[in-house]
Amino acid sequence: MPALGPNASAAQRASRIRLMIFDVDGVLTDGSLYFSADGDAMKSFNSLDGHGVKMLQSIGVQTAIITGRKSRIVAARATELGVTHLCQGVENKTVALAELLEKTGISAAECGYMGDDWPDLAVMRRCGFAAAPANAHPEVIQRVHWVAEARGGHGAVREVCDAILCAQHRYDELLAVALGG
C-alpha cells in the first residue's frame, strides 16, 4: 500500500483533498515535446496515471488541469479521463486557481496540486497539499509536502492518487472491489 512516508503532515493534508489539480508537461507527461513537420505537438500519457485520476473521481474528489500550454491533445485526454476543470494557456496559475476555487466553492486548504517547475510554485504555495514527481526541479522539491518516487509521465500521478486514497481511507475499499470482493 502506498504511503505518504514519515510526514504525518502530508497525510493529514492529503486527507482533506476535495479537488486535485495537475500540471501537464513534466507531471502527466514526461515533459518531452514532440513536434511533427506540420508543427503539431504530440504528448505521451501514462495509463496508470489515468486510472489513478479516475479512482480519485470515483470517491468524489474533483480533478483539474492547469497548464501554460494549449493543446487539443490535452483537451482530448482530459475529456477521456473525465477531468471536470480544464484550464489551458494559463499565464498566471494563481489566477486560474482563484477562479477554480470560486467556481467550485472549495477552499485552497482542500486543494492539492502536483507540479514540477517554477511556474507551479506560487499556486502550490496556496494549496493545502503540494506534490511533485521525482524529477521535478530542485526548487520545487524543496517546497512541496510530498515527492513521488516515479518521474513525471511515468507513474508519479498514480502514486499521488494512491497516497490520497490511503490518506482518505479509501484505498483498501477500491482494491477490494478490483479484486472482485
N, CA and C atoms as a LAMMPS dump frame, in Angstrom:
ITEM: TIMESTEP
0
ITEM: NUMBER OF ATOMS
543
ITEM: BOX BOUNDS ff ff ff
-5.0000000000000000e+02 5.0000000000000000e+02
-5.0000000000000000e+02 5.0000000000000000e+02
-5.0000000000000000e+02 5.0000000000000000e+02
ITEM: ATOMS id mol type element x y z
1 1 1 N 0.839 -1.17 0
2 1 2 C 0 0 0
3 1 3 C 0.889 1.239 0
4 2 1 N 0.627 2.207 -0.899
5 2 2 C 1.449 3.41 -0.941
6 2 3 C 1.254 4.249 0.311
7 3 1 N 2.259 4.977 0.663
8 3 2 C 2.16 5.796 1.866
9 3 3 C 2.715 7.178 1.606
10 4 1 N 2.406 8.071 2.495
11 4 2 C 2.932 9.42 2.418
12 4 3 C 4.21 9.538 3.238
13 5 1 N 4.795 8.407 3.575
14 5 2 C 6.067 8.402 4.269
15 5 3 C 5.926 8.855 5.713
16 6 1 N 7.035 9.257 6.297
17 6 2 C 7.027 9.614 7.711
18 6 3 C 6.384 10.97 7.986
19 7 1 N 6.03 11.7 6.937
20 7 2 C 5.486 13.029 7.102
21 7 3 C 3.991 12.97 7.413
22 8 1 N 3.665 13.005 8.7
23 8 2 C 2.259 12.949 9.118
24 8 3 C 1.497 14.152 8.611
25 9 1 N 2.169 15.274 8.488
26 9 2 C 1.525 16.484 7.979
27 9 3 C 1.04 16.282 6.547
28 10 1 N 1.835 15.615 5.713
29 10 2 C 1.435 15.36 4.331
30 10 3 C 0.192 14.488 4.293
31 11 1 N 0.137 13.456 5.119
32 11 2 C -1.036 12.58 5.165
33 11 3 C -2.263 13.349 5.634
34 12 1 N -2.087 14.183 6.639
35 12 2 C -3.208 14.982 7.14
36 12 3 C -3.705 15.933 6.051
37 13 1 N -2.788 16.566 5.349
38 13 2 C -3.154 17.477 4.271
39 13 3 C -3.885 16.727 3.154
40 14 1 N -3.383 15.558 2.78
41 14 2 C -3.995 14.768 1.711
42 14 3 C -5.378 14.256 2.104
43 15 1 N -5.596 14.068 3.383
44 15 2 C -6.9 13.564 3.832
45 15 3 C -8.015 14.579 3.605
46 16 1 N -7.659 15.844 3.415
47 16 2 C -8.664 16.904 3.223
48 16 3 C -8.952 17.227 1.766
49 17 1 N -8.251 16.582 0.838
50 17 2 C -8.362 16.934 -0.582
51 17 3 C -9.774 16.686 -1.118
52 18 1 N -10.344 17.73 -1.712
53 18 2 C -11.63 17.637 -2.416
54 18 3 C -11.473 17.983 -3.894
55 19 1 N -10.344 18.621 -4.224
56 19 2 C -10.017 18.981 -5.606
57 19 3 C -8.525 18.765 -5.799
58 20 1 N -8.158 17.886 -6.738
59 20 2 C -6.746 17.638 -7.046
60 20 3 C -6.463 18.185 -8.43
61 21 1 N -5.442 19.035 -8.492
62 21 2 C -5.088 19.749 -9.721
63 21 3 C -3.723 19.259 -10.195
64 22 1 N -3.606 19.103 -11.506
65 22 2 C -2.358 18.627 -12.094
66 22 3 C -1.862 19.581 -13.176
67 23 1 N -0.551 19.775 -13.211
68 23 2 C 0.113 20.381 -14.357
69 23 3 C 0.194 19.28 -15.414
70 24 1 N 0.558 19.629 -16.631
71 24 2 C 0.657 18.619 -17.688
72 24 3 C 2.108 18.249 -17.974
73 25 1 N 2.85 19.149 -18.605
74 25 2 C 4.208 18.833 -19.039
75 25 3 C 5.12 18.61 -17.833
76 26 1 N 5.65 17.393 -17.726
77 26 2 C 6.507 17.03 -16.615
78 26 3 C 5.77 16.374 -15.461
79 27 1 N 4.444 16.343 -15.537
80 27 2 C 3.639 15.712 -14.485
81 27 3 C 2.783 14.608 -15.106
82 28 1 N 1.811 14.983 -15.921
83 28 2 C 1.013 13.988 -16.642
84 28 3 C 1.769 13.423 -17.84
85 29 1 N 2.814 14.137 -18.267
86 29 2 C 3.706 13.64 -19.325
87 29 3 C 5.128 13.677 -18.781
88 30 1 N 6.059 13.139 -19.549
89 30 2 C 7.453 13.163 -19.098
90 30 3 C 8.133 14.496 -19.381
91 31 1 N 7.402 15.431 -19.933
92 31 2 C 7.954 16.751 -20.217
93 31 3 C 8.534 16.885 -21.61
94 32 1 N 8.663 15.785 -22.319
95 32 2 C 9.166 15.852 -23.688
96 32 3 C 8.086 16.427 -24.595
97 33 1 N 8.5 17.228 -25.551
98 33 2 C 7.571 17.786 -26.53
99 33 3 C 8.003 17.302 -27.905
100 34 1 N 7.101 16.62 -28.583
101 34 2 C 7.377 16.109 -29.919
102 34 3 C 6.564 16.937 -30.906
103 35 1 N 7.213 17.394 -31.988
104 35 2 C 6.518 18.19 -32.987
105 35 3 C 6.628 17.512 -34.348
106 36 1 N 5.508 17.474 -35.06
107 36 2 C 5.518 16.939 -36.417
108 36 3 C 6.075 18.02 -37.35
109 37 1 N 6.313 17.656 -38.614
110 37 2 C 6.796 18.616 -39.599
111 37 3 C 5.793 19.75 -39.806
112 38 1 N 4.526 19.478 -39.53
113 38 2 C 3.478 20.498 -39.665
114 38 3 C 3.333 21.347 -38.412
115 39 1 N 4.142 21.068 -37.393
116 39 2 C 4.092 21.85 -36.166
117 39 3 C 3.116 21.342 -35.134
118 40 1 N 2.493 20.193 -35.384
119 40 2 C 1.576 19.607 -34.41
120 40 3 C 2.376 18.992 -33.265
121 41 1 N 1.962 19.291 -32.046
122 41 2 C 2.635 18.732 -30.87
123 41 3 C 2.023 17.391 -30.514
124 42 1 N 2.869 16.49 -30.035
125 42 2 C 2.397 15.191 -29.581
126 42 3 C 2.925 14.972 -28.164
127 43 1 N 2.114 14.316 -27.342
128 43 2 C 2.488 14.042 -25.962
129 43 3 C 2.153 12.593 -25.656
130 44 1 N 2.847 12.035 -24.686
131 44 2 C 2.606 10.67 -24.258
132 44 3 C 2.09 10.686 -22.822
133 45 1 N 0.972 10.007 -22.575
134 45 2 C 0.373 9.931 -21.252
135 45 3 C 0.46 8.503 -20.728
136 46 1 N 0.515 8.358 -19.421
137 46 2 C 0.644 7.062 -18.766
138 46 3 C -0.736 6.548 -18.364
139 47 1 N -1.062 5.319 -18.734
140 47 2 C -2.38 4.762 -18.424
141 47 3 C -2.586 4.538 -16.921
142 48 1 N -1.519 4.212 -16.194
143 48 2 C -1.648 4.064 -14.739
144 48 3 C -2.033 5.392 -14.097
145 49 1 N -1.417 6.474 -14.568
146 49 2 C -1.77 7.801 -14.073
147 49 3 C -3.253 8.077 -14.327
148 50 1 N -3.704 7.756 -15.521
149 50 2 C -5.106 7.99 -15.869
150 50 3 C -6.058 7.235 -14.967
151 51 1 N -5.714 6.002 -14.644
152 51 2 C -6.581 5.221 -13.763
153 51 3 C -6.597 5.817 -12.357
154 52 1 N -5.468 6.32 -11.913
155 52 2 C -5.414 6.977 -10.609
156 52 3 C -6.357 8.175 -10.548
157 53 1 N -6.354 8.98 -11.609
158 53 2 C -7.257 10.14 -11.683
159 53 3 C -8.706 9.672 -11.6
160 54 1 N -9.037 8.626 -12.332
161 54 2 C -10.414 8.105 -12.305
162 54 3 C -10.792 7.57 -10.924
163 55 1 N -9.844 6.967 -10.228
164 55 2 C -10.142 6.469 -8.878
165 55 3 C -10.428 7.627 -7.926
166 56 1 N -9.672 8.708 -8.041
167 56 2 C -9.979 9.874 -7.208
168 56 3 C -11.401 10.355 -7.468
169 57 1 N -11.744 10.443 -8.734
170 57 2 C -13.092 10.888 -9.097
171 57 3 C -14.152 9.952 -8.53
172 58 1 N -13.841 8.657 -8.488
173 58 2 C -14.826 7.684 -8.011
174 58 3 C -15.163 7.855 -6.535
175 59 1 N -14.285 8.518 -5.779
176 59 2 C -14.578 8.762 -4.357
177 59 3 C -15.041 10.194 -4.116
178 60 1 N -15.307 10.913 -5.214
179 60 2 C -15.851 12.263 -5.084
180 60 3 C -14.841 13.393 -5.104
181 61 1 N -13.571 13.085 -5.351
182 61 2 C -12.567 14.139 -5.469
183 61 3 C -12.646 14.692 -6.89
184 62 1 N -12.858 15.995 -7.001
185 62 2 C -12.867 16.623 -8.315
186 62 3 C -11.433 16.721 -8.822
187 63 1 N -11.271 16.736 -10.141
188 63 2 C -9.94 16.831 -10.727
189 63 3 C -9.887 17.999 -11.702
190 64 1 N -8.702 18.553 -11.816
191 64 2 C -8.498 19.696 -12.7
192 64 3 C -7.096 19.652 -13.289
193 65 1 N -6.959 20.336 -14.404
194 65 2 C -5.672 20.543 -15.044
195 65 3 C -5.494 22.048 -15.204
196 66 1 N -4.321 22.529 -14.782
197 66 2 C -3.925 23.908 -15.062
198 66 3 C -2.58 23.827 -15.772
199 67 1 N -2.526 24.324 -17
200 67 2 C -1.303 24.229 -17.791
201 67 3 C -1.058 25.499 -18.587
202 68 1 N 0.193 25.818 -18.758
203 68 2 C 0.565 27.008 -19.504
204 68 3 C 0.409 26.849 -21.008
205 69 1 N 0.505 25.644 -21.485
206 69 2 C 0.355 25.4 -22.926
207 69 3 C -1.104 25.126 -23.262
208 70 1 N -1.428 25.261 -24.536
209 70 2 C -2.772 24.929 -25.007
210 70 3 C -2.623 23.865 -26.09
211 71 1 N -3.382 22.777 -25.928
212 71 2 C -3.219 21.641 -26.822
213 71 3 C -4.526 20.863 -26.96
214 72 1 N -4.849 20.505 -28.192
215 72 2 C -6.032 19.644 -28.423
216 72 3 C -5.808 18.268 -27.809
217 73 1 N -4.553 17.84 -27.749
218 73 2 C -4.223 16.538 -27.171
219 73 3 C -4.575 16.522 -25.686
220 74 1 N -4.246 17.587 -24.973
221 74 2 C -4.562 17.676 -23.547
222 74 3 C -6.068 17.728 -23.353
223 75 1 N -6.752 18.478 -24.202
224 75 2 C -8.223 18.554 -24.107
225 75 3 C -8.838 17.171 -24.315
226 76 1 N -8.314 16.427 -25.274
227 76 2 C -8.83 15.079 -25.539
228 76 3 C -8.559 14.157 -24.356
229 77 1 N -7.365 14.237 -23.785
230 77 2 C -7.033 13.383 -22.635
231 77 3 C -7.89 13.749 -21.432
232 78 1 N -8.093 15.035 -21.204
233 78 2 C -8.93 15.471 -20.093
234 78 3 C -10.358 14.967 -20.258
235 79 1 N -10.872 15.03 -21.467
236 79 2 C -12.226 14.525 -21.737
237 79 3 C -12.289 13.025 -21.507
238 80 1 N -11.285 12.31 -22.004
239 80 2 C -11.237 10.855 -21.837
240 80 3 C -11.226 10.451 -20.36
241 81 1 N -10.518 11.231 -19.54
242 81 2 C -10.413 10.922 -18.115
243 81 3 C -11.582 11.459 -17.298
244 82 1 N -12.387 12.314 -17.887
245 82 2 C -13.496 12.911 -17.137
246 82 3 C -13.048 14.035 -16.217
247 83 1 N -11.918 14.674 -16.548
248 83 2 C -11.436 15.81 -15.76
249 83 3 C -12.457 16.941 -15.908
250 84 1 N -12.963 17.4 -14.784
251 84 2 C -14.045 18.377 -14.788
252 84 3 C -13.586 19.774 -15.184
253 85 1 N -12.422 20.159 -14.737
254 85 2 C -11.962 21.536 -14.92
255 85 3 C -10.656 21.545 -15.703
256 86 1 N -10.689 22.126 -16.895
257 86 2 C -9.512 22.197 -17.752
258 86 3 C -9.178 23.66 -18.015
259 87 1 N -8.005 24.076 -17.573
260 87 2 C -7.536 25.453 -17.757
261 87 3 C -6.243 25.391 -18.56
262 88 1 N -6.317 25.732 -19.847
263 88 2 C -5.15 25.677 -20.725
264 88 3 C -4.726 27.081 -21.144
265 89 1 N -3.477 27.219 -21.551
266 89 2 C -2.962 28.507 -21.997
267 89 3 C -2.916 29.525 -20.869
268 90 1 N -2.685 29.029 -19.659
269 90 2 C -2.727 29.868 -18.464
270 90 3 C -1.373 30.54 -18.251
271 91 1 N -1.378 31.862 -18.18
272 91 2 C -0.141 32.591 -17.896
273 91 3 C 0.101 32.713 -16.401
274 92 1 N -0.966 32.882 -15.627
275 92 2 C -0.851 33.046 -14.183
276 92 3 C -1.691 31.954 -13.516
277 93 1 N -1.026 30.938 -13.013
278 93 2 C -1.733 29.792 -12.449
279 93 3 C -2.463 30.132 -11.152
280 94 1 N -2.012 31.142 -10.421
281 94 2 C -2.723 31.521 -9.199
282 94 3 C -4.07 32.142 -9.53
283 95 1 N -4.164 32.869 -10.628
284 95 2 C -5.447 33.418 -11.072
285 95 3 C -6.382 32.269 -11.447
286 96 1 N -5.861 31.281 -12.171
287 96 2 C -6.674 30.111 -12.543
288 96 3 C -7.145 29.37 -11.3
289 97 1 N -6.282 29.238 -10.298
290 97 2 C -6.672 28.592 -9.049
291 97 3 C -7.804 29.371 -8.379
292 98 1 N -7.654 30.676 -8.288
293 98 2 C -8.689 31.504 -7.655
294 98 3 C -10.027 31.338 -8.367
295 99 1 N -10.001 31.278 -9.682
296 99 2 C -11.232 31.071 -10.457
297 99 3 C -11.836 29.699 -10.17
298 100 1 N -10.987 28.672 -10.07
299 100 2 C -11.464 27.323 -9.741
300 100 3 C -12.098 27.285 -8.355
301 101 1 N -11.46 27.932 -7.388
302 101 2 C -11.993 27.947 -6.024
303 101 3 C -13.352 28.63 -5.985
304 102 1 N -13.457 29.73 -6.705
305 102 2 C -14.741 30.441 -6.744
306 102 3 C -15.814 29.592 -7.428
307 103 1 N -15.442 28.958 -8.519
308 103 2 C -16.378 28.134 -9.291
309 103 3 C -16.864 26.916 -8.499
310 104 1 N -15.951 26.285 -7.755
311 104 2 C -16.289 25.038 -7.063
312 104 3 C -16.756 25.245 -5.625
313 105 1 N -16.417 26.382 -5.035
314 105 2 C -16.736 26.602 -3.623
315 105 3 C -15.838 25.815 -2.686
316 106 1 N -14.743 25.297 -3.205
317 106 2 C -13.783 24.526 -2.413
318 106 3 C -12.692 25.48 -1.929
319 107 1 N -12.241 25.301 -0.691
320 107 2 C -11.191 26.167 -0.153
321 107 3 C -9.82 25.719 -0.647
322 108 1 N -8.86 26.627 -0.619
323 108 2 C -7.495 26.299 -1.028
324 108 3 C -6.917 25.189 -0.155
325 109 1 N -7.301 25.156 1.123
326 109 2 C -6.811 24.118 2.038
327 109 3 C -7.286 22.73 1.622
328 110 1 N -8.369 22.662 0.852
329 110 2 C -8.925 21.385 0.4
330 110 3 C -8.47 21.023 -1.012
331 111 1 N -7.508 21.775 -1.531
332 111 2 C -6.978 21.527 -2.874
333 111 3 C -5.584 20.948 -2.802
334 112 1 N -5.304 20.085 -3.747
335 112 2 C -3.961 19.582 -3.934
336 112 3 C -3.485 19.999 -5.308
337 113 1 N -2.184 20.127 -5.454
338 113 2 C -1.612 20.495 -6.754
339 113 3 C -0.331 19.711 -6.944
340 114 1 N -0.175 19.127 -8.127
341 114 2 C 1.066 18.441 -8.47
342 114 3 C 1.706 19.174 -9.637
343 115 1 N 2.918 19.687 -9.394
344 115 2 C 3.65 20.403 -10.421
345 115 3 C 5.116 20.042 -10.368
346 116 1 N 5.865 20.577 -11.335
347 116 2 C 7.269 20.171 -11.438
348 116 3 C 8.258 21.297 -11.664
349 117 1 N 7.785 22.519 -11.894
350 117 2 C 8.744 23.569 -12.244
351 117 3 C 8.303 24.916 -11.681
352 118 1 N 9.121 25.921 -11.847
353 118 2 C 8.898 27.227 -11.245
354 118 3 C 7.513 27.824 -11.513
355 119 1 N 6.942 27.68 -12.721
356 119 2 C 5.607 28.265 -12.93
357 119 3 C 4.532 27.677 -12.003
358 120 1 N 4.831 26.56 -11.351
359 120 2 C 3.876 25.913 -10.449
360 120 3 C 4.025 26.371 -8.995
361 121 1 N 5.135 26.99 -8.661
362 121 2 C 5.447 27.275 -7.265
363 121 3 C 4.405 28.135 -6.55
364 122 1 N 3.981 29.225 -7.15
365 122 2 C 3.049 30.136 -6.468
366 122 3 C 1.715 29.458 -6.185
367 123 1 N 1.216 28.69 -7.145
368 123 2 C -0.073 28.019 -6.925
369 123 3 C 0.077 26.886 -5.909
370 124 1 N 1.216 26.222 -5.91
371 124 2 C 1.461 25.15 -4.941
372 124 3 C 1.459 25.699 -3.516
373 125 1 N 2.016 26.886 -3.337
374 125 2 C 2.064 27.501 -2.002
375 125 3 C 0.679 27.828 -1.468
376 126 1 N -0.273 28.018 -2.357
377 126 2 C -1.624 28.383 -1.933
378 126 3 C -2.5 27.165 -1.626
379 127 1 N -2.103 26.012 -2.151
380 127 2 C -2.907 24.799 -1.959
381 127 3 C -2.546 24.117 -0.64
382 128 1 N -3.505 23.408 -0.091
383 128 2 C -3.296 22.708 1.164
384 128 3 C -2.343 21.538 1.069
385 129 1 N -2.184 20.995 -0.128
386 129 2 C -1.311 19.841 -0.335
387 129 3 C -0.584 20.038 -1.656
388 130 1 N 0.734 20.02 -1.62
389 130 2 C 1.542 20.186 -2.825
390 130 3 C 2.415 18.955 -3.013
391 131 1 N 2.435 18.459 -4.252
392 131 2 C 3.198 17.256 -4.576
393 131 3 C 4.009 17.484 -5.841
394 132 1 N 5.036 16.669 -6.01
395 132 2 C 5.895 16.778 -7.19
396 132 3 C 6.376 15.405 -7.608
397 133 1 N 6.624 15.218 -8.911
398 133 2 C 7.27 13.988 -9.357
399 133 3 C 8.742 13.99 -8.944
400 134 1 N 9.352 12.829 -8.958
401 134 2 C 10.741 12.68 -8.522
402 134 3 C 11.706 13.561 -9.302
403 135 1 N 11.416 13.814 -10.562
404 135 2 C 12.334 14.584 -11.4
405 135 3 C 11.951 16.056 -11.504
406 136 1 N 11.166 16.547 -10.562
407 136 2 C 10.83 17.968 -10.553
408 136 3 C 12.086 18.791 -10.293
409 137 1 N 12.001 20.06 -10.618
410 137 2 C 13.12 20.97 -10.363
411 137 3 C 13.418 20.982 -8.86
412 138 1 N 14.696 21.048 -8.477
413 138 2 C 15.057 21.022 -7.045
414 138 3 C 14.35 22.096 -6.203
415 139 1 N 14.111 23.27 -6.767
416 139 2 C 13.418 24.321 -6.01
417 139 3 C 11.98 23.916 -5.699
418 140 1 N 11.377 23.14 -6.578
419 140 2 C 10.016 22.642 -6.337
420 140 3 C 10.054 21.556 -5.273
421 141 1 N 10.966 20.627 -5.409
422 141 2 C 11.064 19.522 -4.455
423 141 3 C 11.267 20.036 -3.026
424 142 1 N 12.038 21.091 -2.868
425 142 2 C 12.281 21.66 -1.537
426 142 3 C 11.024 22.255 -0.907
427 143 1 N 10.015 22.569 -1.721
428 143 2 C 8.882 23.333 -1.221
429 143 3 C 7.56 22.573 -1.188
430 144 1 N 7.564 21.303 -1.535
431 144 2 C 6.313 20.54 -1.534
432 144 3 C 6.175 19.721 -0.262
433 145 1 N 4.973 19.211 -0.051
434 145 2 C 4.689 18.365 1.108
435 145 3 C 5.032 16.901 0.839
436 146 1 N 5.056 16.527 -0.45
437 146 2 C 5.234 15.117 -0.798
438 146 3 C 5.88 15.009 -2.182
439 147 1 N 6.826 14.065 -2.331
440 147 2 C 7.504 13.821 -3.602
441 147 3 C 7.316 12.355 -3.984
442 148 1 N 6.869 12.127 -5.193
443 148 2 C 6.698 10.757 -5.704
444 148 3 C 8.056 10.112 -5.939
445 149 1 N 8.07 8.802 -5.948
446 149 2 C 9.284 8.075 -6.33
447 149 3 C 9.414 8.019 -7.839
448 150 1 N 8.291 8.075 -8.544
449 150 2 C 8.285 7.99 -10.003
450 150 3 C 8.489 9.371 -10.632
451 151 1 N 8.929 9.341 -11.856
452 151 2 C 9.128 10.563 -12.631
453 151 3 C 7.814 10.981 -13.277
454 152 1 N 7.744 12.237 -13.669
455 152 2 C 6.572 12.726 -14.381
456 152 3 C 6.319 11.913 -15.637
457 153 1 N 5.045 11.579 -15.883
458 153 2 C 4.689 10.787 -17.055
459 153 3 C 4.983 9.31 -16.919
460 154 1 N 5.534 8.898 -15.791
461 154 2 C 5.912 7.501 -15.563
462 154 3 C 5.373 6.974 -14.238
463 155 1 N 4.172 7.408 -13.864
464 155 2 C 3.53 6.87 -12.671
465 155 3 C 3.496 7.794 -11.468
466 156 1 N 4.052 8.999 -11.57
467 156 2 C 4.036 9.92 -10.432
468 156 3 C 2.61 10.325 -10.058
469 157 1 N 1.779 10.557 -11.055
470 157 2 C 0.385 10.926 -10.783
471 157 3 C -0.334 9.778 -10.094
472 158 1 N -0.098 8.567 -10.545
473 158 2 C -0.738 7.416 -9.905
474 158 3 C -0.306 7.311 -8.448
475 159 1 N 0.977 7.543 -8.183
476 159 2 C 1.467 7.486 -6.803
477 159 3 C 0.749 8.487 -5.915
478 160 1 N 0.607 9.717 -6.388
479 160 2 C -0.051 10.717 -5.546
480 160 3 C -1.533 10.398 -5.387
481 161 1 N -2.166 9.877 -6.419
482 161 2 C -3.575 9.482 -6.307
483 161 3 C -3.732 8.365 -5.281
484 162 1 N -2.869 7.35 -5.357
485 162 2 C -2.92 6.254 -4.388
486 162 3 C -2.679 6.771 -2.966
487 163 1 N -1.74 7.697 -2.818
488 163 2 C -1.441 8.247 -1.497
489 163 3 C -2.646 9.009 -0.938
490 164 1 N -3.334 9.746 -1.787
491 164 2 C -4.541 10.466 -1.349
492 164 3 C -5.629 9.471 -0.96
493 165 1 N -5.791 8.424 -1.757
494 165 2 C -6.775 7.388 -1.43
495 165 3 C -6.464 6.759 -0.074
496 166 1 N -5.187 6.515 0.198
497 166 2 C -4.789 5.964 1.501
498 166 3 C -5.091 6.945 2.62
499 167 1 N -4.736 8.196 2.422
500 167 2 C -4.948 9.211 3.454
501 167 3 C -6.432 9.39 3.763
502 168 1 N -7.267 9.134 2.759
503 168 2 C -8.714 9.269 2.951
504 168 3 C -9.37 7.923 3.283
505 169 1 N -8.548 6.916 3.552
506 169 2 C -9.005 5.581 3.964
507 169 3 C -9.955 4.948 2.955
508 170 1 N -9.621 5.09 1.666
509 170 2 C -10.454 4.526 0.61
510 170 3 C -9.692 3.54 -0.274
511 171 1 N -8.385 3.481 -0.134
512 171 2 C -7.549 2.626 -0.969
513 171 3 C -7.952 1.161 -0.86
514 172 1 N -8.032 0.651 0.358
515 172 2 C -8.353 -0.769 0.563
516 172 3 C -9.73 -1.12 0.02
517 173 1 N -10.663 -0.221 0.175
518 173 2 C -12.017 -0.426 -0.349
519 173 3 C -12 -0.569 -1.858
520 174 1 N -11.29 0.317 -2.544
521 174 2 C -11.223 0.25 -4.009
522 174 3 C -10.441 -0.972 -4.477
523 175 1 N -9.408 -1.342 -3.73
524 175 2 C -8.647 -2.544 -4.079
525 175 3 C -9.535 -3.787 -3.937
526 176 1 N -10.333 -3.838 -2.892
527 176 2 C -11.243 -4.977 -2.694
528 176 3 C -12.218 -5.102 -3.859
529 177 1 N -12.718 -3.984 -4.342
530 177 2 C -13.63 -4.001 -5.498
531 177 3 C -12.898 -4.536 -6.72
532 178 1 N -11.654 -4.064 -6.924
533 178 2 C -10.867 -4.518 -8.078
534 178 3 C -10.588 -6.014 -8.016
535 179 1 N -10.454 -6.537 -6.778
536 179 2 C -10.205 -7.965 -6.602
537 179 3 C -11.477 -8.798 -6.71
538 180 1 N -12.597 -8.119 -6.88
539 180 2 C -13.87 -8.827 -7.017
540 180 3 C -14.541 -9.122 -5.696
541 181 1 N -14.105 -8.433 -4.654
542 181 2 C -14.646 -8.708 -3.326
543 181 3 C -15.712 -7.769 -2.864
